[in-house]
């Protein structure tokens, strides 16, 4: 899935799917490094999404207080 169409929920679902696959030894050694790299990308995406959401919520709260 491209980053443009990626949502937080989709990223979390993909992370969970990959982790489950790792726990169940579903990936070869060759695939494992790519899966771990993908998890890293998805975690960074989720962290950024959470940061942006926090900024937006704080902005709205500050506007309400004024």
N, C-alpha and C positions, 0 to 999 in steps of 0.2 A: 504494500500500500504506500502511495506517495505521501510525503510529509504534508503536502497541501491538503489532502483529504483526511488526514489523520485526526482523530479526536482523542481526548484523554481516556475515554471509556474503551475505545478500540486498542489504544496502546497498552492499557492495563490488561485487557483480555489477551492480547498477544504475548505479553510478558508471562502471564499465568500459564498460557499454553506451552510456551517454551520451557519454563521451569518444570512443569509437569513432565514434559518430554525428557528433560535432563534427569529428573528423579527416577524415571522409569527406564532409563538407558535406551531411549529410542533413537539416539543420534550416534553416528559414527564419530570417531575422533576427528575426522576431516570436517564434519559438519559442526562439531561442538564449538570450535573457535568462532565460526561465523554466527552461531546462535548466541554466544556470549557477547559478541560484538553488537549484535542486533539488540539484545537486552540493554546494553549500555546506551545505545542511541535512544531507545524508547524511554529509559529512565531520565535521561537528560531532557527529552521532550516533555515528559510529565512534570519534572521539576520546573521547567520554564513556564509551562501552562499554569501551574499552581502559583508561581510568582506573579504572573500577569493578572490572574484572577484576584489575588490578594491586593494588588495595587488598585485594581478597579473597584473592589469592595471598599477599601479604605478611602478612595476618592469620593465615592457615593456617600459614605458615612460622614466625611468632612463637609460635603456640600449640604447635607441634611442639618448638621450642627450650626451652620452659618445662618 
